Amino acid sequence: MARIIYAVAGEGFGHSSRAHLIGQRFLDAGHEIMFVASQKALLYLRQYFGPRVQEISGLSFAYRDGNVDSVGTVAKNVAAFPRASRHNRALFEQVYKPFRPDLVMTDFEPFSGWWAWRHRVPYLSIDNEHLLAVCKLEHRFRDIVPRLTATTVIKSYYVGAASYVVINFFKAPLRSNSAVLVPPVVRPHVTALAASNAGHILVYSTTGTRQDALCHVLHRFSDRRFHVYGFDEYARVKNCTFKERSTEGFLADLASASGVVASAGFSLMSECMHLRKKMLLLPLAGQYEQIINARYAERLGLGIWSKRLNEAALSRFLEGIDEPVPHDQRILWPDNEAFFAGLQDVLSRLENPVSIAI
């Protein structure tokens, strides 16, 4: 049995749902797990693992007009640093050291990675963001500033991992011998779904979109029905049904949708791929990883992308929504078994190997 710290980034839902699935696999294999997380991930993981979850002060984004505000993000985290630093020092001294971990795993949570590196505890990086740092990708010259900014941030998050396990939906050459590419994983709630087509388009509106502006576009397609999440209210406005926050309701609408309109967040994209749903992707400005996700998704025939939702983009999407699912050999379709096989290979090469066989 190994003692393992699993550190999870607090922003977004994808990191925590992935950690839920992977962490449970380690528990089922008989290992002792302590999760550490902040913000949304902390609340999510405590629902399932209770006292196994400790709070760490993590980094967070600032938003303006629905997009990531780079300057605001820096200012926000600098202002929070003194308090966060005190909290984390206490966590390291009072929790990490007594726990005496054999392994640290981090899903884009930087402070635990640095702690492991300083204390010579082997650790693994498991995320999709490191795609930008360890894979050879095709970039547009016009994106050079956000590309360099994102790559610099990711490379500075932590160093010295025994392996960088990069979760991705397409094959890409690796720049590092310590990196491994694995397919996406999806949570059991999604693998249990049966895909169908009830004729509606699922729209997931993230930060900053005004309801009236969204309706202005969607109402132009009166022959289509749209189920809209993200405003946390129930309302029917012509051909749009706005729905309250509900995991079960959202997944039911996802499984039965004709197609999906959303940002280019990795987790929802993976779930769409598992259910073979075409996507209209609207990457958040300021998040270069989402731009890469959107561009490669269109290149591989998984959908299209646009900087913003407008009549032209939605029309182009709907015209191709019934095209067959692509069979491009470069696609890495979600595959939980293949993911865990790849992770086991990495764990077996540690100085003190860890088994996740159950």
Buried (B, 14 or more C-beta within 10 A) or exposed (E): EBEBBBBBBBBBBBBBBBBBBBBBBBBEBEBBBBBBBBBBBBEBBBEBBEEBBBBBBBBBBBBBEBBBBBEBBEEBBEEBEEEBEEBBEEBBEEBBEEBEBBBBBBBBBBBBBBBBBEEEBBBBBBBBBBBBBBBEBEBEEEBEEBBEEBBEBBEEBBEBBBBBBBBBBBBBEBEBEBBBBBBBBBBEEBBEBEEEEEEBBBBBBBBEBEBEEBBEBBEEBEEBBBBBBBBEEEEEBEBBBBBEEEEEEBBBBBBBBBBBBBBBBBBBBBBBBBBEBBBBBBBBBBBBBBBBBBBBBBEBBBBBBBEEBEEEBBEEBBEEBEEEEBEEEEBBEBBBEBBBEBBBEBBEEBEEEBBBEE
